[in-house]
Amino acid sequence: MNIVYTIGLLAAFISGFFVALICIKVGLTWQMQIKEGKEPELHNPVDSVVKAVQQNKQDKAVNYSTEQVTEWLYGEGK
């Protein structure tokens, strides 16, 4: 059980270190933007993935609707 605690503690420190680095990077970016007179903005890296998934779902829905209308108009063979 001590091995699990040790691994968990090491994982927590390592992940905390990387989160601290990301926070420092974002803070310095915001500081530079403020000095330049811009309003600080946060770029979310997950947005591009979410938009791609939503676009894929939308494309599938459009294709399904098109297939249904085509089948209704022309029959099942085309």
C-alpha positions as CSV (number, residue, x, y, z in Angstrom):
1,M,0.0,0.0,0.0
2,N,2.9,2.3,0.7
3,I,4.0,1.9,-3.0
4,V,0.6,3.2,-4.1
5,Y,0.9,6.2,-1.8
6,T,4.4,6.9,-3.0
7,I,3.4,6.7,-6.7
8,G,0.4,8.9,-6.1
9,L,2.4,11.5,-4.3
10,L,5.0,11.6,-7.0
11,A,2.3,11.9,-9.7
12,A,0.7,14.8,-7.7
13,F,4.0,16.6,-7.5
14,I,4.8,16.1,-11.2
15,S,1.4,17.2,-12.4
16,G,1.5,20.2,-10.0
17,F,4.8,21.2,-11.5
18,F,3.4,21.2,-15.0
19,V,0.3,23.0,-14.0
20,A,2.5,25.7,-12.3
21,L,4.5,26.1,-15.5
22,I,1.3,26.5,-17.6
23,C,0.0,29.1,-15.1
24,I,3.2,31.1,-15.2
25,K,3.2,31.0,-19.0
26,V,-0.4,32.2,-19.2
27,G,0.3,34.9,-16.6
28,L,3.3,36.2,-18.4
29,T,1.4,36.2,-21.7
30,W,-1.4,38.2,-20.1
31,Q,1.1,40.6,-18.6
32,M,2.7,41.3,-22.0
33,Q,-0.8,41.8,-23.5
34,I,-1.7,44.3,-20.8
35,K,1.6,46.2,-21.3
36,E,0.8,46.4,-25.1
37,G,-2.6,47.9,-24.3
38,K,-4.6,44.8,-25.4
39,E,-7.2,43.1,-23.3
40,P,-5.9,39.7,-22.1
41,E,-7.4,36.7,-23.8
42,L,-7.4,33.0,-23.0
43,H,-6.9,30.5,-25.8
44,N,-8.6,27.2,-25.0
45,P,-6.8,24.4,-26.8
46,V,-9.8,22.1,-26.4
47,D,-12.0,24.4,-28.5
48,S,-10.6,23.2,-31.8
49,V,-11.3,19.6,-30.8
50,V,-14.8,20.4,-29.7
51,K,-15.5,22.3,-32.9
52,A,-14.3,19.5,-35.0
53,V,-16.5,16.9,-33.2
54,Q,-19.5,19.2,-33.5
55,Q,-18.8,19.8,-37.2
56,N,-18.5,16.0,-37.7
57,K,-21.9,15.4,-36.0
58,Q,-23.5,18.2,-38.1
59,D,-22.1,16.7,-41.3
60,K,-23.4,13.2,-40.4
61,A,-26.8,14.7,-39.7
62,V,-26.9,16.5,-43.0
63,N,-25.7,13.4,-44.9
64,Y,-28.4,11.3,-43.1
65,S,-31.1,13.8,-44.0
66,T,-29.9,13.9,-47.6
67,E,-29.9,10.1,-47.9
68,Q,-33.4,9.9,-46.4
69,V,-34.8,12.5,-48.8
70,T,-33.1,10.8,-51.8
71,E,-34.5,7.5,-50.8
72,W,-37.9,8.9,-50.4
73,L,-37.8,10.6,-53.8
74,Y,-36.1,8.0,-55.9
75,G,-36.5,4.8,-54.0
76,E,-34.0,2.6,-52.2
77,G,-31.7,1.7,-55.1
78,K,-29.8,5.1,-55.6
